[in-house]
């Protein structure tokens, strides 16, 4: 089974293969994966940020649930909207085309999504008639292009043409980058209600947007940004705090934000919602690091390999009952964990090729795996009211875990994988 690597979705990856070698004075043949951007005028792109016909999902990304609707990111393409009133038969109702989209969150009748470096606000009061109402600029400034590629800033990249190209270069002056393609890129850097009848806005553990009350908190690679969305149609940036790089995820619990980075976890208090205050931090080995919390404990998965670096594949359980002094109390080995979620005493962990592991977490010193969802390569999960929503390389699955020892598949939204 092909291993799901969310970063590989986000990055047009630089590929370098030496096909023949000799001494440095000989010619060297190399094959590169060259990506040529497809541009569209900004006015055209903005005009097309609206509801369009439902489309087949190619690569599922991050997920957000609110009420009877699922909002599913199609990586770098936009957002699929599904009517999920019947979880056994989710119905695709619309697709909103948003170039460069990775993140999605919803408050009231408004959807917030990134578009490369910017954030767009979309009125979805009628999901079939969604329309762009606002744009916030430079929310994700790190999503720029490097290695000599200079995009046309008067336009927006809406697609990439990918082509393998073999060139022969003089071994005596061989460098990494071929020349003669000023419009090509060889590498890109992105950059208390009745639970059974009420579904609030919920994001997964891999989210970079979260909404608490009427504030949207966003993290880019190096900072925490706060937007006032009391007027949901017009987000207003209130503050920005620079954090230690690189930041990956953000998770809210009560009046605190748990922020994951490749080097540790940061806890911020938001009693003052526009000026979050750092309470404490917890350091760990270099690895990708989503985090969730139940208030007493934080659960942090560390994953190595690729862009995640390090060599740790584990679950860290951290005592955060005293927020100013987080304390590591237990480490559990994992295969290659991604996102995770917790509902009551149940802990769900996406663990690479091992599928989704389900733990009885009543005693955090002795987690007991009580079930496993096999044969899927899961990226993130959202558990809520005995229903588990899973984003995986195979698509979006929904399960009933009212009996955690006998988890039942309700439905699957399959991806085409193209």
C-alpha positions as CSV (number, residue, x, y, z in Angstrom):
1,X,0.0,0.0,0.0
2,X,1.3,3.4,-0.9
3,X,2.1,5.3,2.3
4,X,0.2,8.6,2.7
5,X,2.5,11.5,3.1
6,X,0.5,14.7,3.4
7,X,3.6,16.9,2.7
8,X,4.1,15.2,-0.6
9,X,0.6,16.5,-1.5
10,X,1.5,20.0,-0.6
11,X,5.0,20.2,-2.2
12,X,5.8,19.8,-5.9
13,X,8.9,17.7,-5.0
14,X,12.3,18.2,-6.5
15,X,13.4,14.9,-8.0
16,X,17.0,14.2,-8.9
17,X,18.1,10.9,-10.4
18,X,21.7,10.3,-11.6
19,X,21.3,7.9,-14.5
20,X,24.9,7.7,-15.5
21,X,28.1,8.8,-13.8
22,X,31.7,9.0,-14.4
23,X,34.6,11.1,-13.4
24,X,33.8,14.8,-13.0
25,X,35.3,15.7,-16.3
26,X,32.8,13.5,-18.2
27,X,29.3,14.5,-19.2
28,X,26.6,13.6,-16.7
29,X,23.1,12.7,-17.6
30,X,20.4,13.7,-15.1
31,X,16.7,13.6,-15.1
32,X,14.6,16.3,-13.4
33,X,10.9,16.6,-12.7
34,X,10.3,20.1,-14.0
35,X,7.1,21.8,-13.1
36,X,5.8,24.7,-15.3
37,X,3.1,26.8,-13.6
38,X,-0.3,27.4,-15.3
39,X,-1.4,31.0,-14.6
40,X,-4.7,32.7,-14.5
41,X,-5.5,36.4,-14.0
42,X,-6.3,37.3,-10.4
43,X,-9.7,38.8,-11.4
44,X,-10.6,35.5,-13.1
45,X,-9.5,33.4,-10.1
46,X,-11.5,35.6,-7.6
47,X,-14.5,35.5,-9.9
48,X,-14.4,31.7,-9.9
49,X,-14.3,31.3,-6.1
50,X,-17.9,30.2,-5.9
51,X,-20.0,27.1,-5.8
52,X,-19.5,24.8,-8.8
53,X,-20.8,21.4,-9.6
54,X,-19.7,18.6,-7.3
55,X,-16.5,16.9,-8.5
56,X,-14.8,13.6,-8.0
57,X,-12.2,13.9,-5.2
58,X,-8.6,13.2,-6.3
59,X,-6.6,13.6,-3.1
60,X,-8.4,14.2,0.2
61,X,-6.8,16.6,2.6
62,X,-7.9,18.2,5.8
63,X,-11.5,17.9,7.0
64,X,-13.9,20.1,8.9
65,X,-17.4,19.2,10.1
66,X,-20.2,21.6,11.0
67,X,-23.9,20.7,11.4
68,X,-24.9,18.3,8.6
69,X,-22.0,19.3,6.3
70,X,-18.6,18.0,5.6
71,X,-16.0,20.4,4.2
72,X,-13.1,18.4,2.6
73,X,-10.0,20.0,1.2
74,X,-8.9,18.9,-2.3
75,X,-5.2,19.6,-2.0
76,X,-4.2,22.8,-3.8
77,X,-7.5,22.8,-5.6
78,X,-10.3,23.8,-3.3
79,X,-13.1,22.5,-1.0
80,X,-15.7,19.8,-1.5
81,X,-19.0,20.2,0.3
82,X,-21.0,17.1,1.3
83,X,-24.4,16.9,2.8
84,X,-23.9,14.4,5.6
85,X,-27.3,14.4,7.1
86,X,-27.2,10.6,6.4
87,X,-23.7,9.4,7.3
88,X,-24.3,6.2,5.5
89,X,-24.8,8.0,2.3
90,X,-23.0,11.4,2.2
91,X,-24.1,13.4,-0.8
92,X,-21.7,15.7,-2.8
93,X,-23.4,19.0,-3.3
94,X,-20.7,21.5,-4.5
95,X,-17.1,22.2,-5.1
96,X,-15.5,25.6,-4.5
97,X,-12.4,26.1,-6.6
98,X,-9.6,27.7,-4.5
99,X,-6.1,27.5,-6.0
100,X,-3.4,26.6,-3.5
101,X,-5.9,25.6,-0.8
102,X,-4.8,23.4,2.1
103,X,-6.7,24.7,5.2
104,X,-10.4,25.1,5.9
105,X,-12.6,26.2,8.8
106,X,-16.2,27.3,9.1
107,X,-18.0,29.7,11.5
108,X,-21.7,30.5,11.1
109,X,-22.4,30.9,7.4
110,X,-18.8,31.6,6.4
111,X,-16.0,29.4,5.3
112,X,-12.4,30.5,5.7
113,X,-9.7,28.9,3.4
114,X,-6.1,29.6,2.5
115,X,-5.3,30.5,-1.1
116,X,-1.5,30.2,-1.2
117,X,-0.3,33.0,1.0
118,X,-3.7,34.6,1.6
119,X,-7.0,33.7,3.3
120,X,-10.4,34.0,1.6
121,X,-13.7,34.4,3.3
122,X,-16.7,32.7,1.5
123,X,-20.4,33.1,2.2
124,X,-21.9,29.6,2.3
125,X,-25.3,30.4,3.7
126,X,-26.5,28.5,0.7
127,X,-23.7,26.0,-0.1
128,X,-25.0,25.8,-3.7
129,X,-24.6,29.6,-4.1
130,X,-21.3,30.2,-2.2
131,X,-19.6,33.5,-3.0
132,X,-16.3,35.3,-2.1
133,X,-16.8,38.2,0.3
134,X,-13.3,39.1,1.7
135,X,-9.6,38.4,1.3
136,X,-6.9,38.6,4.0
137,X,-3.4,38.9,2.7
138,X,-0.1,37.4,3.8
139,X,-1.4,34.9,6.3
140,X,1.0,32.3,5.1
141,X,4.0,34.2,3.8
142,X,6.2,31.1,3.8
143,X,4.3,29.6,0.9
144,X,6.7,31.1,-1.7
145,X,8.8,29.5,-4.4
146,X,12.6,29.1,-4.2
147,X,15.6,27.9,-6.1
148,X,15.5,30.7,-8.6
149,X,11.8,30.4,-9.5
150,X,10.1,33.7,-9.6
151,X,6.3,33.5,-10.0
152,X,4.3,36.2,-11.9
153,X,2.8,38.1,-8.9
154,X,0.3,39.7,-11.2
155,X,-1.4,36.4,-11.6
156,X,-2.2,33.3,-9.6
157,X,-0.9,29.7,-10.2
158,X,-3.9,27.4,-10.7
159,X,-2.1,24.3,-11.8
160,X,1.2,22.8,-12.7
161,X,2.4,20.9,-15.8
162,X,4.8,18.2,-14.7
163,X,7.3,16.8,-17.1
164,X,10.4,14.6,-16.7
165,X,13.3,16.2,-18.6
166,X,16.7,14.6,-19.1
167,X,19.7,16.8,-19.8
168,X,23.4,16.3,-20.3
169,X,25.8,18.7,-18.5
170,X,29.5,19.1,-18.3
171,X,30.8,17.1,-15.3
172,X,33.5,19.6,-14.7
173,X,31.0,22.4,-13.9
174,X,28.1,20.3,-12.9
175,X,25.6,21.9,-10.5
176,X,22.3,20.9,-9.1
177,X,20.0,23.1,-11.2
178,X,19.6,23.0,-15.0
179,X,19.3,26.3,-16.7
180,X,17.3,27.7,-19.6
181,X,13.8,27.6,-18.0
182,X,13.1,30.9,-16.2
183,X,9.4,30.0,-15.9
184,X,9.9,26.6,-14.4
185,X,10.2,25.5,-10.8
186,X,12.4,22.6,-9.7
187,X,11.3,22.7,-6.1
188,X,8.5,24.5,-4.3
189,X,8.1,25.4,-0.6
190,X,4.6,25.9,0.5
191,X,4.8,26.6,1.8
192,X,-22.9,22.6,26.1
193,X,-25.4,21.1,23.7
194,X,-26.9,17.6,23.1
195,X,-24.0,15.8,21.5
196,X,-26.2,13.5,19.5
197,X,-28.1,16.3,17.7
198,X,-25.6,19.1,17.6
199,X,-22.3,19.1,15.6
200,X,-20.2,22.3,16.3
201,X,-17.4,23.3,14.0
202,X,-14.6,20.7,14.5
203,X,-11.3,20.4,12.7
204,X,-8.8,17.6,12.8
205,X,-5.6,17.5,14.7
206,X,-3.5,18.5,11.7
207,X,-5.3,21.9,11.3
208,X,-3.6,25.3,11.1
209,X,-6.9,27.1,11.5
210,X,-9.1,26.9,14.6
211,X,-12.1,28.9,15.7
212,X,-12.8,29.7,19.3
213,X,-15.9,31.7,20.0
214,X,-15.6,34.6,17.5
215,X,-11.9,34.5,16.9
216,X,-9.9,32.6,14.3
217,X,-6.4,31.5,15.3
218,X,-4.1,30.6,12.5
219,X,-0.5,29.4,12.6
220,X,2.0,29.7,9.8
221,X,5.5,28.3,10.0
222,X,6.7,30.9,12.5
223,X,3.9,32.7,14.1
224,X,0.4,32.7,15.7
225,X,-2.1,35.1,14.2
226,X,-5.4,36.2,15.7
227,X,-8.4,37.3,13.6
228,X,-11.6,38.9,15.1
229,X,-14.5,37.3,13.3
230,X,-17.3,38.9,15.3
231,X,-18.2,40.2,11.8
232,X,-17.8,36.9,10.2
233,X,-17.8,38.3,6.7
234,X,-14.8,40.6,7.4
235,X,-12.0,39.0,9.5
236,X,-9.8,41.6,11.1
237,X,-6.3,40.8,12.1
238,X,-5.8,41.8,15.8
239,X,-2.3,40.4,16.6
240,X,0.6,38.3,15.5
241,X,3.1,36.6,17.8
242,X,6.3,35.1,16.4
243,X,7.1,31.7,17.7
244,X,9.9,29.3,17.3
245,X,10.1,27.8,13.8
246,X,8.7,25.6,12.4
247,X,5.1,25.5,13.7
248,X,2.8,22.8,12.3
249,X,-0.6,22.5,14.0
250,X,-3.0,24.1,16.5
251,X,-5.6,22.5,18.7
252,X,-8.0,24.3,21.1
253,X,-9.3,23.0,24.4
254,X,-11.3,25.3,26.6
255,X,-9.4,28.5,27.0
256,X,-6.1,27.2,25.8
257,X,-4.3,26.5,22.5
258,X,-2.0,23.6,22.1
259,X,0.5,24.3,19.2
260,X,2.6,21.6,17.7
261,X,6.0,22.2,16.1
262,X,8.8,19.9,14.9
263,X,10.7,20.5,18.2
264,X,8.0,20.7,20.8
265,X,4.5,21.8,22.0
266,X,3.5,25.3,23.1
267,X,0.6,26.1,25.3
268,X,-1.1,29.5,25.0
269,X,-3.9,30.8,27.2
270,X,-6.6,32.9,25.5
271,X,-8.5,34.4,28.4
272,X,-7.6,37.6,26.5
273,X,-8.6,36.3,23.0
274,X,-6.8,38.9,21.0
275,X,-3.5,38.6,22.9
276,X,-2.7,34.9,23.6
277,X,-0.3,34.5,26.4
278,X,2.3,31.7,26.3
279,X,2.0,29.6,29.4
280,X,4.6,27.0,28.9
281,X,6.3,24.7,26.4
282,X,7.4,21.1,26.1
283,X,10.4,20.0,24.0
284,X,10.9,16.7,22.2
285,X,13.1,15.2,19.5
286,X,12.8,16.6,16.0
287,X,9.7,15.1,14.3
288,X,6.3,16.0,12.9
289,X,4.0,16.8,15.8
290,X,0.2,17.0,15.9
291,X,-1.3,17.3,19.4
292,X,-4.7,17.0,21.1
293,X,-5.6,17.5,24.8
294,X,-8.4,16.7,27.2
295,X,-7.3,19.3,29.7
296,X,-5.5,16.9,32.0
297,X,-3.2,15.3,29.4
298,X,-1.8,16.2,26.0
299,X,-1.3,13.5,23.5
300,X,1.5,14.2,21.0
301,X,2.4,11.9,18.1
302,X,6.0,12.1,16.7
303,X,6.7,11.0,13.2
304,X,10.1,10.7,11.5
305,X,11.2,10.5,7.9
306,X,11.0,12.9,4.9
307,X,10.4,16.5,5.8
308,X,9.8,15.5,9.4
309,X,13.5,14.6,10.1
310,X,14.5,12.8,13.3
311,X,14.0,9.1,14.0
312,X,11.2,9.1,16.5
313,X,7.9,7.3,15.9
314,X,6.0,7.4,19.1
315,X,3.1,8.8,21.2
316,X,4.1,11.1,24.0
317,X,1.6,11.5,26.9
318,X,2.2,14.8,28.7
319,X,0.6,15.8,32.0
320,X,-0.8,19.3,31.5
321,X,-3.0,19.4,34.6
322,X,-0.6,22.1,35.8
323,X,-0.2,24.1,32.6
324,X,2.9,26.0,33.6
325,X,4.7,22.7,34.2
326,X,4.0,20.1,31.5
327,X,5.6,16.8,32.3
328,X,6.2,13.8,30.1
329,X,4.8,10.8,31.8
330,X,4.8,8.0,29.2
331,X,6.1,7.1,25.7
332,X,4.4,4.5,23.5
333,X,6.1,3.2,20.4
334,X,4.3,3.7,17.1
335,X,4.9,2.8,13.4
336,X,4.5,6.2,11.7
337,X,1.8,8.2,13.4
338,X,-0.1,11.1,11.9
339,X,-3.2,12.7,13.3
340,X,-5.1,11.7,16.4
341,X,-8.3,12.4,18.3
342,X,-9.9,11.8,21.7
343,X,-13.5,11.3,22.8
344,X,-13.9,10.5,26.5
345,X,-11.6,7.6,27.4
346,X,-11.2,6.6,23.7
347,X,-8.0,7.7,21.9
348,X,-7.8,7.2,18.1
349,X,-4.4,7.4,16.4
350,X,-3.6,7.3,12.7
351,X,-0.5,5.1,12.6
352,X,0.6,4.9,9.0
353,X,0.4,1.4,7.5
354,X,-0.9,0.1,10.8
355,X,-4.2,1.8,10.2
356,X,-6.2,3.6,12.9
357,X,-5.5,2.3,16.4
358,X,-8.1,2.6,19.1
359,X,-7.0,2.8,22.7
360,X,-8.8,2.7,26.1
361,X,-7.1,5.7,27.6
362,X,-8.7,5.7,31.0
363,X,-5.3,4.9,32.5
364,X,-2.7,7.0,30.6
365,X,0.1,5.0,32.2
366,X,-1.2,1.9,30.6
367,X,-3.0,2.5,27.3
368,X,-4.7,-0.6,26.0
369,X,-5.3,-1.0,22.3
370,X,-8.8,-2.4,22.1
371,X,-9.4,-2.3,18.3
372,X,-7.8,-1.4,15.0
373,X,-9.2,-0.2,11.7
374,X,-7.0,-2.0,9.2
375,X,-6.2,-1.7,5.5
376,X,-6.3,2.1,5.4
377,X,-3.5,4.6,5.3
378,X,-5.0,7.3,7.5
379,X,-3.9,10.9,7.8
380,X,-6.3,12.4,10.4
381,X,-9.4,11.7,12.4
382,X,-12.3,13.5,14.0
383,X,-14.2,11.6,16.6
384,X,-17.6,13.0,17.7
385,X,-20.7,11.5,19.2
386,X,-19.8,7.9,18.4
387,X,-19.0,8.8,14.8
388,X,-15.4,8.7,13.5
389,X,-14.4,10.7,10.4
390,X,-11.2,9.5,8.8
391,X,-9.1,11.2,6.1
392,X,-7.0,8.6,4.3
393,X,-5.2,8.1,1.1
394,X,-8.1,5.9,0.1
395,X,-10.7,8.7,0.7
396,X,-12.9,9.8,3.5
397,X,-14.4,7.1,5.7
398,X,-17.1,7.3,8.4
399,X,-17.4,4.8,11.2
400,X,-19.8,4.1,14.1
401,X,-17.8,3.5,17.3
402,X,-20.8,3.3,19.7
403,X,-19.4,-0.2,20.5
404,X,-15.6,0.5,20.3
405,X,-15.0,-3.3,20.2
406,X,-17.1,-3.6,17.1
407,X,-16.5,-0.5,15.0
408,X,-18.8,-0.4,11.9
409,X,-18.0,1.3,8.6
410,X,-20.9,3.6,7.6
411,X,-19.6,5.0,4.3
412,X,-16.6,5.8,2.1
413,X,-16.0,8.7,-0.2
414,X,-13.4,7.3,-2.5
415,X,-10.7,9.3,-4.1
416,X,-9.7,8.8,-7.8
417,X,-6.0,8.9,-6.9
418,X,-5.2,10.8,-10.2
